[in-house]
Amino acid sequence: MKYRSRMDIVNTVLESARTGISRTKIMYSAYLSYAQTMEYLEFLHGNGLLKYDSGTKIYKTTEKGLKFLNASNKVNRMMGASDLN
């Protein structure tokens, strides 16, 4: 597997949690260990990008998280376009 930046991993976690997802499924979709998953979930939850419903044990991307994801995707597209020049 190629090297992924923290930003790539954050984007993957936020994208996978758009509609609501369990911790285990986040771990599998982002190819992270349990310890890494917990670190990212704590970071994203602490910054208001992800919310956790303790009743259903589901993580979901917040409105702030969706805005962050959209901005990140926009930057990635611009960087990709500049690589072509």
Phi and psi in radians as a Rosetta constraint file:
Dihedral C 1 N 2 CA 2 C 2 CIRCULARHARMONIC -1.332 0.35
Dihedral N 2 CA 2 C 2 N 3 CIRCULARHARMONIC 2.794 0.35
Dihedral C 2 N 3 CA 3 C 3 CIRCULARHARMONIC -1.099 0.35
Dihedral N 3 CA 3 C 3 N 4 CIRCULARHARMONIC 2.396 0.35
Dihedral C 3 N 4 CA 4 C 4 CIRCULARHARMONIC -2.104 0.35
Dihedral N 4 CA 4 C 4 N 5 CIRCULARHARMONIC 2.437 0.35
Dihedral C 4 N 5 CA 5 C 5 CIRCULARHARMONIC -1.355 0.35
Dihedral N 5 CA 5 C 5 N 6 CIRCULARHARMONIC 2.887 0.35
Dihedral C 5 N 6 CA 6 C 6 CIRCULARHARMONIC -1.023 0.35
Dihedral N 6 CA 6 C 6 N 7 CIRCULARHARMONIC -0.638 0.35
Dihedral C 6 N 7 CA 7 C 7 CIRCULARHARMONIC -1.131 0.35
Dihedral N 7 CA 7 C 7 N 8 CIRCULARHARMONIC -0.697 0.35
Dihedral C 7 N 8 CA 8 C 8 CIRCULARHARMONIC -1.069 0.35
Dihedral N 8 CA 8 C 8 N 9 CIRCULARHARMONIC -0.755 0.35
Dihedral C 8 N 9 CA 9 C 9 CIRCULARHARMONIC -1.185 0.35
Dihedral N 9 CA 9 C 9 N 10 CIRCULARHARMONIC -0.757 0.35
Dihedral C 9 N 10 CA 10 C 10 CIRCULARHARMONIC -1.018 0.35
Dihedral N 10 CA 10 C 10 N 11 CIRCULARHARMONIC -0.794 0.35
Dihedral C 10 N 11 CA 11 C 11 CIRCULARHARMONIC -1.075 0.35
Dihedral N 11 CA 11 C 11 N 12 CIRCULARHARMONIC -0.729 0.35
Dihedral C 11 N 12 CA 12 C 12 CIRCULARHARMONIC -1.093 0.35
Dihedral N 12 CA 12 C 12 N 13 CIRCULARHARMONIC -0.775 0.35
Dihedral C 12 N 13 CA 13 C 13 CIRCULARHARMONIC -1.121 0.35
Dihedral N 13 CA 13 C 13 N 14 CIRCULARHARMONIC -0.829 0.35
Dihedral C 13 N 14 CA 14 C 14 CIRCULARHARMONIC -1.113 0.35
Dihedral N 14 CA 14 C 14 N 15 CIRCULARHARMONIC -0.703 0.35
Dihedral C 14 N 15 CA 15 C 15 CIRCULARHARMONIC -1.128 0.35
Dihedral N 15 CA 15 C 15 N 16 CIRCULARHARMONIC -0.753 0.35
Dihedral C 15 N 16 CA 16 C 16 CIRCULARHARMONIC -1.214 0.35
Dihedral N 16 CA 16 C 16 N 17 CIRCULARHARMONIC -0.429 0.35
Dihedral C 16 N 17 CA 17 C 17 CIRCULARHARMONIC -1.662 0.35
Dihedral N 17 CA 17 C 17 N 18 CIRCULARHARMONIC 0.169 0.35
Dihedral C 17 N 18 CA 18 C 18 CIRCULARHARMONIC -0.933 0.35
Dihedral N 18 CA 18 C 18 N 19 CIRCULARHARMONIC -0.787 0.35
Dihedral C 18 N 19 CA 19 C 19 CIRCULARHARMONIC -1.800 0.35
Dihedral N 19 CA 19 C 19 N 20 CIRCULARHARMONIC 0.020 0.35
Dihedral C 19 N 20 CA 20 C 20 CIRCULARHARMONIC 1.796 0.35
Dihedral N 20 CA 20 C 20 N 21 CIRCULARHARMONIC 2.278 0.35
Dihedral C 20 N 21 CA 21 C 21 CIRCULARHARMONIC -2.749 0.35
Dihedral N 21 CA 21 C 21 N 22 CIRCULARHARMONIC 2.663 0.35
Dihedral C 21 N 22 CA 22 C 22 CIRCULARHARMONIC -1.403 0.35
Dihedral N 22 CA 22 C 22 N 23 CIRCULARHARMONIC 2.855 0.35
Dihedral C 22 N 23 CA 23 C 23 CIRCULARHARMONIC -1.041 0.35
Dihedral N 23 CA 23 C 23 N 24 CIRCULARHARMONIC -0.739 0.35
Dihedral C 23 N 24 CA 24 C 24 CIRCULARHARMONIC -1.099 0.35
Dihedral N 24 CA 24 C 24 N 25 CIRCULARHARMONIC -0.744 0.35
Dihedral C 24 N 25 CA 25 C 25 CIRCULARHARMONIC -1.196 0.35
Dihedral N 25 CA 25 C 25 N 26 CIRCULARHARMONIC -0.588 0.35
Dihedral C 25 N 26 CA 26 C 26 CIRCULARHARMONIC -1.093 0.35
Dihedral N 26 CA 26 C 26 N 27 CIRCULARHARMONIC -0.776 0.35
Dihedral C 26 N 27 CA 27 C 27 CIRCULARHARMONIC -0.997 0.35
Dihedral N 27 CA 27 C 27 N 28 CIRCULARHARMONIC -0.810 0.35
Dihedral C 27 N 28 CA 28 C 28 CIRCULARHARMONIC -1.247 0.35
Dihedral N 28 CA 28 C 28 N 29 CIRCULARHARMONIC -0.718 0.35
Dihedral C 28 N 29 CA 29 C 29 CIRCULARHARMONIC -1.220 0.35
Dihedral N 29 CA 29 C 29 N 30 CIRCULARHARMONIC -0.523 0.35
Dihedral C 29 N 30 CA 30 C 30 CIRCULARHARMONIC -1.712 0.35
Dihedral N 30 CA 30 C 30 N 31 CIRCULARHARMONIC -0.013 0.35
Dihedral C 30 N 31 CA 31 C 31 CIRCULARHARMONIC 0.958 0.35
Dihedral N 31 CA 31 C 31 N 32 CIRCULARHARMONIC 0.949 0.35
Dihedral C 31 N 32 CA 32 C 32 CIRCULARHARMONIC -2.069 0.35
Dihedral N 32 CA 32 C 32 N 33 CIRCULARHARMONIC 2.687 0.35
Dihedral C 32 N 33 CA 33 C 33 CIRCULARHARMONIC -1.309 0.35
Dihedral N 33 CA 33 C 33 N 34 CIRCULARHARMONIC 2.975 0.35
Dihedral C 33 N 34 CA 34 C 34 CIRCULARHARMONIC -1.056 0.35
Dihedral N 34 CA 34 C 34 N 35 CIRCULARHARMONIC -0.801 0.35
Dihedral C 34 N 35 CA 35 C 35 CIRCULARHARMONIC -1.082 0.35
Dihedral N 35 CA 35 C 35 N 36 CIRCULARHARMONIC -0.747 0.35
Dihedral C 35 N 36 CA 36 C 36 CIRCULARHARMONIC -1.133 0.35
Dihedral N 36 CA 36 C 36 N 37 CIRCULARHARMONIC -0.741 0.35
Dihedral C 36 N 37 CA 37 C 37 CIRCULARHARMONIC -1.036 0.35
Dihedral N 37 CA 37 C 37 N 38 CIRCULARHARMONIC -0.813 0.35
Dihedral C 37 N 38 CA 38 C 38 CIRCULARHARMONIC -1.082 0.35
Dihedral N 38 CA 38 C 38 N 39 CIRCULARHARMONIC -0.696 0.35
Dihedral C 38 N 39 CA 39 C 39 CIRCULARHARMONIC -1.079 0.35
Dihedral N 39 CA 39 C 39 N 40 CIRCULARHARMONIC -0.814 0.35
Dihedral C 39 N 40 CA 40 C 40 CIRCULARHARMONIC -1.185 0.35
Dihedral N 40 CA 40 C 40 N 41 CIRCULARHARMONIC -0.709 0.35
Dihedral C 40 N 41 CA 41 C 41 CIRCULARHARMONIC -1.108 0.35
Dihedral N 41 CA 41 C 41 N 42 CIRCULARHARMONIC -0.739 0.35
Dihedral C 41 N 42 CA 42 C 42 CIRCULARHARMONIC -1.102 0.35
Dihedral N 42 CA 42 C 42 N 43 CIRCULARHARMONIC -0.754 0.35
Dihedral C 42 N 43 CA 43 C 43 CIRCULARHARMONIC -1.085 0.35
Dihedral N 43 CA 43 C 43 N 44 CIRCULARHARMONIC -0.856 0.35
Dihedral C 43 N 44 CA 44 C 44 CIRCULARHARMONIC -1.196 0.35
Dihedral N 44 CA 44 C 44 N 45 CIRCULARHARMONIC -0.694 0.35
Dihedral C 44 N 45 CA 45 C 45 CIRCULARHARMONIC -1.158 0.35
Dihedral N 45 CA 45 C 45 N 46 CIRCULARHARMONIC -0.742 0.35
Dihedral C 45 N 46 CA 46 C 46 CIRCULARHARMONIC -1.113 0.35
Dihedral N 46 CA 46 C 46 N 47 CIRCULARHARMONIC -0.468 0.35
Dihedral C 46 N 47 CA 47 C 47 CIRCULARHARMONIC -1.721 0.35
Dihedral N 47 CA 47 C 47 N 48 CIRCULARHARMONIC 0.159 0.35
Dihedral C 47 N 48 CA 48 C 48 CIRCULARHARMONIC 1.307 0.35
Dihedral N 48 CA 48 C 48 N 49 CIRCULARHARMONIC 0.317 0.35
Dihedral C 48 N 49 CA 49 C 49 CIRCULARHARMONIC -1.639 0.35
Dihedral N 49 CA 49 C 49 N 50 CIRCULARHARMONIC -0.273 0.35
Dihedral C 49 N 50 CA 50 C 50 CIRCULARHARMONIC -2.429 0.35
Dihedral N 50 CA 50 C 50 N 51 CIRCULARHARMONIC 2.451 0.35
Dihedral C 50 N 51 CA 51 C 51 CIRCULARHARMONIC -2.062 0.35
Dihedral N 51 CA 51 C 51 N 52 CIRCULARHARMONIC 2.714 0.35
Dihedral C 51 N 52 CA 52 C 52 CIRCULARHARMONIC -2.180 0.35
Dihedral N 52 CA 52 C 52 N 53 CIRCULARHARMONIC 2.242 0.35
Dihedral C 52 N 53 CA 53 C 53 CIRCULARHARMONIC -1.764 0.35
Dihedral N 53 CA 53 C 53 N 54 CIRCULARHARMONIC 1.867 0.35
Dihedral C 53 N 54 CA 54 C 54 CIRCULARHARMONIC -1.184 0.35
Dihedral N 54 CA 54 C 54 N 55 CIRCULARHARMONIC -0.416 0.35
Dihedral C 54 N 55 CA 55 C 55 CIRCULARHARMONIC -1.189 0.35
Dihedral N 55 CA 55 C 55 N 56 CIRCULARHARMONIC -0.806 0.35
Dihedral C 55 N 56 CA 56 C 56 CIRCULARHARMONIC -1.726 0.35
Dihedral N 56 CA 56 C 56 N 57 CIRCULARHARMONIC -0.153 0.35
Dihedral C 56 N 57 CA 57 C 57 CIRCULARHARMONIC 1.024 0.35
Dihedral N 57 CA 57 C 57 N 58 CIRCULARHARMONIC 0.753 0.35
Dihedral C 57 N 58 CA 58 C 58 CIRCULARHARMONIC -2.056 0.35
Dihedral N 58 CA 58 C 58 N 59 CIRCULARHARMONIC 2.420 0.35
Dihedral C 58 N 59 CA 59 C 59 CIRCULARHARMONIC -1.753 0.35
Dihedral N 59 CA 59 C 59 N 60 CIRCULARHARMONIC 2.466 0.35
Dihedral C 59 N 60 CA 60 C 60 CIRCULARHARMONIC -2.474 0.35
Dihedral N 60 CA 60 C 60 N 61 CIRCULARHARMONIC 2.432 0.35
Dihedral C 60 N 61 CA 61 C 61 CIRCULARHARMONIC -1.187 0.35
Dihedral N 61 CA 61 C 61 N 62 CIRCULARHARMONIC 2.303 0.35
Dihedral C 61 N 62 CA 62 C 62 CIRCULARHARMONIC -1.424 0.35
Dihedral N 62 CA 62 C 62 N 63 CIRCULARHARMONIC 3.043 0.35
Dihedral C 62 N 63 CA 63 C 63 CIRCULARHARMONIC -1.048 0.35
Dihedral N 63 CA 63 C 63 N 64 CIRCULARHARMONIC -0.736 0.35
Dihedral C 63 N 64 CA 64 C 64 CIRCULARHARMONIC -1.080 0.35
Dihedral N 64 CA 64 C 64 N 65 CIRCULARHARMONIC -0.697 0.35
Dihedral C 64 N 65 CA 65 C 65 CIRCULARHARMONIC -1.120 0.35
Dihedral N 65 CA 65 C 65 N 66 CIRCULARHARMONIC -0.692 0.35
Dihedral C 65 N 66 CA 66 C 66 CIRCULARHARMONIC -1.147 0.35
Dihedral N 66 CA 66 C 66 N 67 CIRCULARHARMONIC -0.688 0.35
Dihedral C 66 N 67 CA 67 C 67 CIRCULARHARMONIC -1.123 0.35
Dihedral N 67 CA 67 C 67 N 68 CIRCULARHARMONIC -0.736 0.35
Dihedral C 67 N 68 CA 68 C 68 CIRCULARHARMONIC -1.067 0.35
Dihedral N 68 CA 68 C 68 N 69 CIRCULARHARMONIC -0.786 0.35
Dihedral C 68 N 69 CA 69 C 69 CIRCULARHARMONIC -1.097 0.35
Dihedral N 69 CA 69 C 69 N 70 CIRCULARHARMONIC -0.760 0.35
Dihedral C 69 N 70 CA 70 C 70 CIRCULARHARMONIC -1.093 0.35
Dihedral N 70 CA 70 C 70 N 71 CIRCULARHARMONIC -0.760 0.35
Dihedral C 70 N 71 CA 71 C 71 CIRCULARHARMONIC -1.122 0.35
Dihedral N 71 CA 71 C 71 N 72 CIRCULARHARMONIC -0.726 0.35
Dihedral C 71 N 72 CA 72 C 72 CIRCULARHARMONIC -1.107 0.35
Dihedral N 72 CA 72 C 72 N 73 CIRCULARHARMONIC -0.759 0.35
Dihedral C 72 N 73 CA 73 C 73 CIRCULARHARMONIC -1.102 0.35
Dihedral N 73 CA 73 C 73 N 74 CIRCULARHARMONIC -0.659 0.35
Dihedral C 73 N 74 CA 74 C 74 CIRCULARHARMONIC -1.102 0.35
Dihedral N 74 CA 74 C 74 N 75 CIRCULARHARMONIC -0.801 0.35
Dihedral C 74 N 75 CA 75 C 75 CIRCULARHARMONIC -1.091 0.35
Dihedral N 75 CA 75 C 75 N 76 CIRCULARHARMONIC -0.770 0.35
Dihedral C 75 N 76 CA 76 C 76 CIRCULARHARMONIC -1.057 0.35
Dihedral N 76 CA 76 C 76 N 77 CIRCULARHARMONIC -0.694 0.35
Dihedral C 76 N 77 CA 77 C 77 CIRCULARHARMONIC -1.137 0.35
Dihedral N 77 CA 77 C 77 N 78 CIRCULARHARMONIC -0.732 0.35
Dihedral C 77 N 78 CA 78 C 78 CIRCULARHARMONIC -1.118 0.35
Dihedral N 78 CA 78 C 78 N 79 CIRCULARHARMONIC -0.731 0.35
Dihedral C 78 N 79 CA 79 C 79 CIRCULARHARMONIC -1.149 0.35
Dihedral N 79 CA 79 C 79 N 80 CIRCULARHARMONIC -0.648 0.35
Dihedral C 79 N 80 CA 80 C 80 CIRCULARHARMONIC -1.157 0.35
Dihedral N 80 CA 80 C 80 N 81 CIRCULARHARMONIC -0.667 0.35
Dihedral C 80 N 81 CA 81 C 81 CIRCULARHARMONIC -1.183 0.35
Dihedral N 81 CA 81 C 81 N 82 CIRCULARHARMONIC -0.630 0.35
Dihedral C 81 N 82 CA 82 C 82 CIRCULARHARMONIC -1.271 0.35
Dihedral N 82 CA 82 C 82 N 83 CIRCULARHARMONIC -0.419 0.35
Dihedral C 82 N 83 CA 83 C 83 CIRCULARHARMONIC -1.191 0.35
Dihedral N 83 CA 83 C 83 N 84 CIRCULARHARMONIC -0.408 0.35
Dihedral C 83 N 84 CA 84 C 84 CIRCULARHARMONIC -1.333 0.35
Dihedral N 84 CA 84 C 84 N 85 CIRCULARHARMONIC -0.383 0.35
